[in-house]
Amino acid sequence: MTIMHLSLSEALRAFVDAQAADRGLDTADAYVLELIEREEGRARLRAMLLDGINSGPGRVVDADYFEELHSRARGDAAE
């Protein structure tokens, strides 16, 4: 793990400290880490959505679709 140093104005530091306290976090570092992890998750979700959009046409999700999934889960498709 590496260390990153941030310079914040007093007003921003007070905001970060208050946000950390409101969320029950022990430190301002934990709050900043939570924000970064949340943004990383959003970036991964965006990438997955774009992959899905670019993957071509989808298929209808209806009763037959779910029956096929259930059959595959039961191992019926292997027979």
N, C-alpha and C positions, 0 to 999 in steps of 0.2 A: 504494500500500500504506500502511496506517496502522500506528501503533505502539500496542501495548497493554501496560500495565504490570500485573504481578501481584505481590502481597505474599504470600510464603510463609513459614511457620515454618521454622526451621533444619532441623527433621526432614524436612519436605516437600521443601525444597530439596535436601537430601542424597539423598532418594529419587529425585527427578527427575534429579539429576546421575548417580546410579548407573544409572538406567534408560537414560539417554542413552548412557552409556559401554557398557553391556551390548549395546545395539543398534548400536554403532559410529557413533553420531551425534556430530558435532563440538560441538554446544552443547545446553544445556537447551532453548533456544528451538526447535531442530529437533525435539526430543522432543515438546514441547507442540503444535507445529504438526502433527506426525504424528498425535497423539491427536485433534486437532480434525478433521483430514481424514478419519480413520477413522470418527469419529462422523457426519460429514457423509455419507459413503458409506452408512453404516447407515440414516440417515434417508431417503436416496434409495431404497434398497432397500425399506424399509418402505412408502414411498409407491407404488412400483411394484407391490408385492405387493397392497396395498389396491386399487389401480386394477384389477389383474387379478381380484381377488375380486369387485369391484363391476361388472365388465364383462359379466356375464351368464354363461349356461351355456357351458361349453367344448365341445370335441369330442374324440372318441376318437382317441388317437395310436396308430395301428397301421400295418401295412404299406401299406395304401392311402393313408394320410395322407402317409407318406414318399415314396411313388411320385408323389403329386401335387406335393410339393415339388420332387422331382427333375425332373419334367416342366416345372414353371414355371422352374426354374433353366436348363434346356436351351433354353427358349423354345418348347416344344411347345404351351403354352396359347395362344400368340399366333396359332397357325395356324388 
